[in-house]
Amino acid sequence: MSLKSNTLRKLIGAWTLGAASMLPLLLTGVAHAASDPYWVGVTGPLSGQDAQYGEQWKRGFDLALEQINASGGINGHPLQYDFEDSRSDPRQAVAIAQKFVDDKRILIELGDLSSGASMAASPIYQRAGLVQFGFTNSHPDFTKGGDYMWSTAISQAEEQPLLANYVTKGLGFKKIGVLYLNTDWGRTSKDIFVKAAQANGAQVVAAEGYQPNEKDFRATLTRVKSAAPDSLVLISYYSDGAQIVRQARASGVHEPIAAVGSVYSPKFIDLGGDAVNGVYTESNFFPGDPRPEVQSFVQRYKAKYNADPDTFAARAYDAMILSAEVIRRYGPTRGAVHAGLAKIDNVPSVIFGKFHFDPQTRRVAGAKNLDLVVKDGKFALWNGGSAQHAQ
């Protein structure tokens, strides 16, 4: 073989090897070196009126990352996240979505807190082919935004009928006054709850909305009380829900109160004090669950943060564990994550045990709630019996 031919063969071989090494870059837009981290994008509130929820998310995320990376990461790659502050503002969520889809390192996006903020950004993620994993987004229309929208949150179309069954069939509520957060999520939840409660034979004698930044609920409570309900149902988060209960009890409202599962948090009790004793709610997650995976999570959380985890921390922990699992099983590309979510099963979860997705709804298949009551300053499993009036 001539020197010329041999040189040509070496050049072709070098080019072929180089082209092969560039293949991941061509497929994903970013080449992963042996120890480069894999990245998750997070959009949610780190400031503003919902900042406390973002803080709970960070605690859950960080606990999950400690576990994932201490065991070698994902095939030797550590997992990291970029948490951008949206303030739960749809406009900010849209701007962050554009940043994430342009950053080819981001393999999956988690968030936003509210369905409204997430849904504003959904078209951007859908067009770019980046999974938007709204792990707290319970609006029934969230996953209808496209096949790149997935969630482990129970849809309000499922959760509100469960709450209606609890309060009407379990607690015996007959004439219900509803206070609801006047957002898209709150209005949709209220409408579904009212329909389900009426189907169970109850009356909704009043339904009053309030604004997200509202602090004084006494006028709203007076209007609801004038309809003579035998019970109240709150469609609230824990901060506003706790204030409503405190003001209700201080205003002489002694009727039993139940609230949607989004109030479930130790902070609901911290903010509500003795007033929230006797409030009924529900949750997918309960630290008293004896399952070993739940107790391991609770003990590690307590050791790190000196507090009990709430649903928001548990959901964030599960979302990061899922992100690692789908990348590990199916590959570190956006396309692999999207395809993998439809196939993945037996995903470890402190909320659901082991779960898989319904590929049609892109939500957890067969999820259920636990019925709870605040008793002696703690959440406890409800053990049956009619609702009691507050003293």
C-alpha positions as a Python dict, from the first residue, in 0.01 Angstrom:
ca = {
    (1, 'M'): (0, 0, 0),
    (2, 'S'): (134, 341, -90),
    (3, 'L'): (214, 602, 170),
    (4, 'K'): (-55, 817, 14),
    (5, 'S'): (-321, 545, 52),
    (6, 'N'): (-221, 472, 410),
    (7, 'T'): (-246, 840, 499),
    (8, 'L'): (-587, 857, 336),
    (9, 'R'): (-709, 556, 539),
    (10, 'K'): (-592, 720, 862),
    (11, 'L'): (-771, 1042, 774),
    (12, 'I'): (-1095, 856, 696),
    (13, 'G'): (-1066, 657, 1019),
    (14, 'A'): (-1009, 970, 1222),
    (15, 'W'): (-1304, 1140, 1059),
    (16, 'T'): (-1529, 839, 1125),
    (17, 'L'): (-1427, 825, 1491),
    (18, 'G'): (-1483, 1198, 1527),
    (19, 'A'): (-1823, 1178, 1362),
    (20, 'A'): (-1925, 896, 1597),
    (21, 'S'): (-1819, 1098, 1899),
    (22, 'M'): (-2029, 1389, 1772),
    (23, 'L'): (-2344, 1178, 1737),
    (24, 'P'): (-2481, 1262, 2085),
    (25, 'L'): (-2432, 1629, 2006),
    (26, 'L'): (-2623, 1593, 1681),
    (27, 'L'): (-2906, 1408, 1853),
    (28, 'T'): (-2941, 1615, 2170),
    (29, 'G'): (-2773, 1945, 2098),
    (30, 'V'): (-2518, 1886, 2378),
    (31, 'A'): (-2237, 1635, 2415),
    (32, 'H'): (-2209, 1467, 2757),
    (33, 'A'): (-1855, 1401, 2879),
    (34, 'A'): (-1805, 1105, 3108),
    (35, 'S'): (-1863, 1302, 3429),
    (36, 'D'): (-2081, 1590, 3302),
    (37, 'P'): (-2402, 1642, 3501),
    (38, 'Y'): (-2745, 1579, 3356),
    (39, 'W'): (-2971, 1880, 3407),
    (40, 'V'): (-3332, 1924, 3513),
    (41, 'G'): (-3500, 2264, 3475),
    (42, 'V'): (-3739, 2383, 3749),
    (43, 'T'): (-3976, 2678, 3729),
    (44, 'G'): (-4160, 2780, 4044),
    (45, 'P'): (-4196, 3046, 4317),
    (46, 'L'): (-3883, 3136, 4515),
    (47, 'S'): (-4015, 3485, 4594),
    (48, 'G'): (-4355, 3649, 4622),
    (49, 'Q'): (-4663, 3526, 4806),
    (50, 'D'): (-4606, 3158, 4710),
    (51, 'A'): (-4235, 3147, 4802),
    (52, 'Q'): (-4297, 2904, 5088),
    (53, 'Y'): (-4403, 2637, 4839),
    (54, 'G'): (-4086, 2681, 4637),
    (55, 'E'): (-3884, 2641, 4955),
    (56, 'Q'): (-4060, 2310, 5028),
    (57, 'W'): (-3984, 2201, 4671),
    (58, 'K'): (-3614, 2278, 4716),
    (59, 'R'): (-3602, 2066, 5030),
    (60, 'G'): (-3757, 1770, 4848),
    (61, 'F'): (-3535, 1816, 4542),
    (62, 'D'): (-3217, 1840, 4748),
    (63, 'L'): (-3299, 1531, 4953),
    (64, 'A'): (-3358, 1337, 4631),
    (65, 'L'): (-3032, 1460, 4475),
    (66, 'E'): (-2835, 1356, 4783),
    (67, 'Q'): (-2976, 1005, 4745),
    (68, 'I'): (-2927, 988, 4367),
    (69, 'N'): (-2576, 1129, 4353),
    (70, 'A'): (-2449, 943, 4662),
    (71, 'S'): (-2524, 618, 4478),
    (72, 'G'): (-2324, 714, 4170),
    (73, 'G'): (-2569, 943, 3995),
    (74, 'I'): (-2701, 825, 3661),
    (75, 'N'): (-2444, 590, 3511),
    (76, 'G'): (-2170, 803, 3661),
    (77, 'H'): (-2328, 1140, 3578),
    (78, 'P'): (-2446, 1355, 3871),
    (79, 'L'): (-2796, 1500, 3846),
    (80, 'Q'): (-2839, 1875, 3897),
    (81, 'Y'): (-3122, 2125, 3862),
    (82, 'D'): (-3159, 2487, 3758),
    (83, 'F'): (-3441, 2645, 3964),
    (84, 'E'): (-3571, 2966, 3803),
    (85, 'D'): (-3802, 3192, 4005),
    (86, 'S'): (-4139, 3241, 3834),
    (87, 'R'): (-4321, 3392, 4135),
    (88, 'S'): (-4614, 3176, 4007),
    (89, 'D'): (-4658, 3444, 3740),
    (90, 'P'): (-4765, 3310, 3398),
    (91, 'R'): (-4558, 3578, 3223),
    (92, 'Q'): (-4245, 3474, 3409),
    (93, 'A'): (-4322, 3107, 3344),
    (94, 'V'): (-4333, 3180, 2970),
    (95, 'A'): (-3997, 3363, 2978),
    (96, 'I'): (-3837, 3077, 3174),
    (97, 'A'): (-3981, 2822, 2931),
    (98, 'Q'): (-3806, 2996, 2643),
    (99, 'K'): (-3478, 2992, 2838),
    (100, 'F'): (-3509, 2622, 2913),
    (101, 'V'): (-3598, 2508, 2562),
    (102, 'D'): (-3298, 2702, 2429),
    (103, 'D'): (-3066, 2540, 2685),
    (104, 'K'): (-2998, 2200, 2528),
    (105, 'R'): (-2859, 2065, 2855),
    (106, 'I'): (-3211, 2061, 3006),
    (107, 'L'): (-3361, 1713, 2961),
    (108, 'I'): (-3692, 1763, 3146),
    (109, 'E'): (-3871, 2059, 3307),
    (110, 'L'): (-4048, 2041, 3646),
    (111, 'G'): (-4320, 2292, 3742),
    (112, 'D'): (-4475, 2544, 3768),
    (113, 'L'): (-4657, 2547, 4105),
    (114, 'S'): (-4991, 2664, 3968),
    (115, 'S'): (-5167, 2509, 3673),
    (116, 'G'): (-5232, 2856, 3530),
    (117, 'A'): (-4863, 2944, 3516),
    (118, 'S'): (-4774, 2605, 3370),
    (119, 'M'): (-5047, 2613, 3107),
    (120, 'A'): (-4934, 2956, 2986),
    (121, 'A'): (-4593, 2805, 2907),
    (122, 'S'): (-4714, 2468, 2774),
    (123, 'P'): (-4718, 2565, 2403),
    (124, 'I'): (-4347, 2655, 2419),
    (125, 'Y'): (-4250, 2320, 2569),
    (126, 'Q'): (-4476, 2132, 2328),
    (127, 'R'): (-4329, 2298, 2019),
    (128, 'A'): (-3972, 2242, 2141),
    (129, 'G'): (-4026, 1877, 2237),
    (130, 'L'): (-3925, 1924, 2602),
    (131, 'V'): (-4135, 1742, 2865),
    (132, 'Q'): (-4314, 1978, 3103),
    (133, 'F'): (-4370, 1778, 3421),
    (134, 'G'): (-4628, 1970, 3625),
    (135, 'F'): (-4607, 1757, 3939),
    (136, 'T'): (-4848, 1985, 4133),
    (137, 'N'): (-5071, 2074, 3836),
    (138, 'S'): (-5415, 1929, 3904),
    (139, 'H'): (-5614, 2137, 3654),
    (140, 'P'): (-5798, 1884, 3431),
    (141, 'D'): (-5682, 2067, 3119),
    (142, 'F'): (-5310, 2073, 3201),
    (143, 'T'): (-5221, 1743, 3036),
    (144, 'K'): (-5455, 1822, 2746),
    (145, 'G'): (-5207, 2087, 2632),
    (146, 'G'): (-5006, 1832, 2438),
    (147, 'D'): (-4829, 1499, 2464),
    (148, 'Y'): (-4526, 1663, 2633),
    (149, 'M'): (-4736, 1758, 2939),
    (150, 'W'): (-4723, 1500, 3223),
    (151, 'S'): (-4820, 1511, 3591),
    (152, 'T'): (-4822, 1307, 3911),
    (153, 'A'): (-5087, 1538, 4059),
    (154, 'I'): (-5435, 1391, 4077),
    (155, 'S'): (-5658, 1585, 3841),
    (156, 'Q'): (-5922, 1801, 4006),
    (157, 'A'): (-6168, 1603, 3795),
    (158, 'E'): (-6072, 1309, 4019),
    (159, 'E'): (-5980, 1480, 4345),
    (160, 'Q'): (-6287, 1697, 4393),
    (161, 'P'): (-6533, 1405, 4365),
    (162, 'L'): (-6318, 1222, 4625),
    (163, 'L'): (-6348, 1524, 4855),
    (164, 'A'): (-6723, 1542, 4788),
    (165, 'N'): (-6759, 1175, 4880),
    (166, 'Y'): (-6561, 1229, 5200),
    (167, 'V'): (-6764, 1526, 5324),
    (168, 'T'): (-7110, 1414, 5215),
    (169, 'K'): (-7101, 1036, 5258),
    (170, 'G'): (-6838, 1018, 5532),
    (171, 'L'): (-6884, 1335, 5736),
    (172, 'G'): (-7253, 1392, 5664),
    (173, 'F'): (-7235, 1749, 5528),
    (174, 'K'): (-7579, 1845, 5387),
    (175, 'K'): (-7585, 2226, 5342),
    (176, 'I'): (-7239, 2337, 5240),
    (177, 'G'): (-7081, 2681, 5217),
    (178, 'V'): (-6777, 2693, 4989),
    (179, 'L'): (-6491, 2944, 5002),
    (180, 'Y'): (-6258, 2915, 4705),
    (181, 'L'): (-5942, 3079, 4577),
    (182, 'N'): (-6052, 3296, 4285),
    (183, 'T'): (-5801, 3164, 4031),
    (184, 'D'): (-5847, 2935, 3735),
    (185, 'W'): (-5750, 2640, 3956),
    (186, 'G'): (-5984, 2747, 4236),
    (187, 'R'): (-6283, 2818, 4014),
    (188, 'T'): (-6244, 2490, 3824),
    (189, 'S'): (-6206, 2296, 4150),
    (190, 'K'): (-6512, 2465, 4299),
    (191, 'D'): (-6727, 2387, 3995),
    (192, 'I'): (-6629, 2018, 4000),
    (193, 'F'): (-6679, 1993, 4377),
    (194, 'V'): (-7023, 2158, 4365),
    (195, 'K'): (-7141, 1924, 4090),
    (196, 'A'): (-7016, 1614, 4275),
    (197, 'A'): (-7162, 1723, 4612),
    (198, 'Q'): (-7501, 1792, 4454),
    (199, 'A'): (-7491, 1452, 4283),
    (200, 'N'): (-7448, 1303, 4631),
    (201, 'G'): (-7763, 1478, 4752),
    (202, 'A'): (-7605, 1775, 4931),
    (203, 'Q'): (-7686, 2143, 4876),
    (204, 'V'): (-7422, 2408, 4818),
    (205, 'V'): (-7598, 2706, 4976),
    (206, 'A'): (-7318, 2957, 4916),
    (207, 'A'): (-6998, 2976, 4712),
    (208, 'E'): (-6772, 3278, 4763),
    (209, 'G'): (-6438, 3345, 4593),
    (210, 'Y'): (-6146, 3541, 4736),
    (211, 'Q'): (-5833, 3688, 4580),
    (212, 'P'): (-5485, 3530, 4615),
    (213, 'N'): (-5349, 3832, 4806),
    (214, 'E'): (-5651, 3866, 5036),
    (215, 'K'): (-5583, 3863, 5412),
    (216, 'D'): (-5914, 3966, 5571),
    (217, 'F'): (-6188, 3709, 5512),
    (218, 'R'): (-6444, 3830, 5763),
    (219, 'A'): (-6680, 3991, 5509),
    (220, 'T'): (-6668, 3678, 5293),
    (221, 'L'): (-6739, 3459, 5595),
    (222, 'T'): (-7035, 3681, 5690),
    (223, 'R'): (-7188, 3638, 5345),
    (224, 'V'): (-7142, 3261, 5360),
    (225, 'K'): (-7281, 3241, 5714),
    (226, 'S'): (-7596, 3431, 5610),
    (227, 'A'): (-7689, 3130, 5392),
    (228, 'A'): (-7706, 2914, 5710),
    (229, 'P'): (-7474, 2629, 5601),
    (230, 'D'): (-7422, 2330, 5829),
    (231, 'S'): (-7057, 2303, 5715),
    (232, 'L'): (-6781, 2482, 5523),
    (233, 'V'): (-6549, 2353, 5250),
    (234, 'L'): (-6231, 2543, 5162),
    (235, 'I'): (-6063, 2525, 4823),
    (236, 'S'): (-5742, 2687, 4940),
    (237, 'Y'): (-5370, 2648, 4993),
    (238, 'Y'): (-5240, 2604, 5347),
    (239, 'S'): (-5150, 2968, 5413),
    (240, 'D'): (-5483, 3122, 5316),
    (241, 'G'): (-5675, 2819, 5443),
    (242, 'A'): (-5526, 2854, 5791),
    (243, 'Q'): (-5615, 3225, 5806),
    (244, 'I'): (-5972, 3156, 5695),
    (245, 'V'): (-6018, 2897, 5970),
    (246, 'R'): (-5869, 3128, 6236),
    (247, 'Q'): (-6098, 3413, 6133),
    (248, 'A'): (-6398, 3183, 6103),
    (249, 'R'): (-6357, 3051, 6456),
    (250, 'A'): (-6289, 3402, 6593),
    (251, 'S'): (-6608, 3522, 6421),
    (252, 'G'): (-6821, 3257, 6590),
    (253, 'V'): (-6842, 3007, 6302),
    (254, 'H'): (-6863, 2671, 6479),
    (255, 'E'): (-6974, 2456, 6186),
    (256, 'P'): (-6738, 2173, 6081),
    (257, 'I'): (-6481, 2267, 5818),
    (258, 'A'): (-6319, 2051, 5551),
    (259, 'A'): (-6057, 2156, 5300),
    (260, 'V'): (-5907, 2027, 4978),
    (261, 'G'): (-5578, 1838, 5005),
    (262, 'S'): (-5365, 2137, 4905),
    (263, 'V'): (-5388, 2261, 5267),
    (264, 'Y'): (-5210, 1950, 5388),
    (265, 'S'): (-4885, 2072, 5542),
    (266, 'P'): (-4740, 2106, 5893),
    (267, 'K'): (-4744, 2480, 5819),
    (268, 'F'): (-5126, 2469, 5807),
    (269, 'I'): (-5117, 2374, 6175),
    (270, 'D'): (-4836, 2618, 6256),
    (271, 'L'): (-5030, 2906, 6100),
    (272, 'G'): (-5373, 2799, 6221),
    (273, 'G'): (-5290, 2704, 6579),
    (274, 'D'): (-5567, 2558, 6793),
    (275, 'A'): (-5829, 2693, 6552),
    (276, 'V'): (-5755, 2425, 6292),
    (277, 'N'): (-5816, 2135, 6530),
    (278, 'G'): (-6105, 1937, 6387),
    (279, 'V'): (-6049, 2047, 6024),
    (280, 'Y'): (-6092, 1759, 5780),
    (281, 'T'): (-5880, 1717, 5469),
    (282, 'E'): (-5724, 1454, 5245),
    (283, 'S'): (-5385, 1381, 5101),
    (284, 'N'): (-5193, 1140, 4879),
    (285, 'F'): (-4905, 1163, 5126),
    (286, 'F'): (-4902, 1117, 5504),
    (287, 'P'): (-4581, 1091, 5715),
    (288, 'G'): (-4756, 843, 5943),
    (289, 'D'): (-4783, 593, 5658),
    (290, 'P'): (-4593, 285, 5786),
    (291, 'R'): (-4450, 189, 5445),
    (292, 'P'): (-4068, 156, 5479),
    (293, 'E'): (-3997, 393, 5189),
    (294, 'V'): (-4216, 660, 5349),
    (295, 'Q'): (-4054, 622, 5691),
    (296, 'S'): (-3705, 633, 5538),
    (297, 'F'): (-3795, 958, 5358),
    (298, 'V'): (-3953, 1110, 5669),
    (299, 'Q'): (-3655, 1023, 5890),
    (300, 'R'): (-3402, 1163, 5642),
    (301, 'Y'): (-3612, 1478, 5598),
    (302, 'K'): (-3639, 1529, 5975),
    (303, 'A'): (-3265, 1474, 6020),
    (304, 'K'): (-3185, 1737, 5755),
    (305, 'Y'): (-3456, 1997, 5821),
    (306, 'N'): (-3581, 1925, 6175),
    (307, 'A'): (-3943, 1918, 6055),
    (308, 'D'): (-4201, 1685, 5907),
    (309, 'P'): (-4224, 1687, 5527),
    (310, 'D'): (-4543, 1813, 5367),
    (311, 'T'): (-4706, 1711, 5040),
    (312, 'F'): (-4517, 1976, 4843),
    (313, 'A'): (-4180, 1843, 4961),
    (314, 'A'): (-4288, 1484, 4898),
    (315, 'R'): (-4410, 1564, 4547),
    (316, 'A'): (-4084, 1744, 4464),
    (317, 'Y'): (-3881, 1450, 4597),
    (318, 'D'): (-4082, 1206, 4387),
    (319, 'A'): (-4052, 1426, 4077),
    (320, 'M'): (-3672, 1432, 4099),
    (321, 'I'): (-3655, 1057, 4165),
    (322, 'L'): (-3874, 1001, 3858),
    (323, 'S'): (-3655, 1231, 3647),
    (324, 'A'): (-3346, 1031, 3740),
    (325, 'E'): (-3522, 700, 3681),
    (326, 'V'): (-3651, 783, 3333),
    (327, 'I'): (-3310, 919, 3224),
    (328, 'R'): (-3137, 612, 3367),
    (329, 'R'): (-3371, 364, 3201),
    (330, 'Y'): (-3425, 529, 2864),
    (331, 'G'): (-3140, 769, 2796),
    (332, 'P'): (-3022, 1130, 2842),
    (333, 'T'): (-3208, 1295, 2556),
    (334, 'R'): (-3533, 1489, 2548),
    (335, 'G'): (-3683, 1239, 2307),
    (336, 'A'): (-3587, 944, 2526),
    (337, 'V'): (-3745, 1107, 2832),
    (338, 'H'): (-4067, 1171, 2641),
    (339, 'A'): (-4088, 817, 2505),
    (340, 'G'): (-3984, 665, 2836),
    (341, 'L'): (-4262, 823, 3041),
    (342, 'A'): (-4522, 631, 2842),
    (343, 'K'): (-4345, 301, 2915),
    (344, 'I'): (-4197, 339, 3261),
    (345, 'D'): (-4351, 142, 3548),
    (346, 'N'): (-4272, 40, 3906),
    (347, 'V'): (-4131, 385, 3973),
    (348, 'P'): (-4041, 417, 4344),
    (349, 'S'): (-4259, 681, 4511),
    (350, 'V'): (-4316, 796, 4868),
    (351, 'I'): (-4665, 905, 4765),
    (352, 'F'): (-4786, 618, 4548),
    (353, 'G'): (-4558, 328, 4646),
    (354, 'K'): (-4495, 201, 4295),
    (355, 'F'): (-4673, 367, 4005),
    (356, 'H'): (-4706, 400, 3633),
    (357, 'F'): (-4878, 648, 3406),
    (358, 'D'): (-5198, 619, 3211),
    (359, 'P'): (-5059, 696, 2862),
    (360, 'Q'): (-5392, 850, 2758),
    (361, 'T'): (-5425, 1103, 3042),
    (362, 'R'): (-5048, 1121, 3116),
    (363, 'R'): (-5131, 1110, 3488),
    (364, 'V'): (-5077, 845, 3754),
    (365, 'A'): (-5303, 546, 3702),
    (366, 'G'): (-5532, 454, 3993),
    (367, 'A'): (-5417, 718, 4245),
    (368, 'K'): (-5614, 747, 4571),
    (369, 'N'): (-5638, 982, 4869),
    (370, 'L'): (-5617, 929, 5244),
    (371, 'D'): (-5887, 1090, 5462),
    (372, 'L'): (-5735, 1298, 5743),
    (373, 'V'): (-5839, 1518, 6035),
    (374, 'V'): (-5640, 1761, 6252),
    (375, 'K'): (-5648, 1619, 6604),
    (376, 'D'): (-5462, 1757, 6906),
    (377, 'G'): (-5245, 1973, 6684),
    (378, 'K'): (-5148, 1695, 6443),
    (379, 'F'): (-5280, 1537, 6128),
    (380, 'A'): (-5428, 1193, 6188),
    (381, 'L'): (-5607, 935, 5979),
    (382, 'W'): (-5983, 984, 6002),
    (383, 'N'): (-6134, 677, 6164),
    (384, 'G'): (-6497, 729, 6070),
    (385, 'G'): (-6790, 901, 6235),
    (386, 'S'): (-6986, 1215, 6161),
    (387, 'A'): (-6826, 1558, 6168),
    (388, 'Q'): (-6813, 1739, 6500),
    (389, 'H'): (-6896, 2105, 6552),
    (390, 'A'): (-6618, 2321, 6693),
    (391, 'Q'): (-6659, 2433, 7054),
}
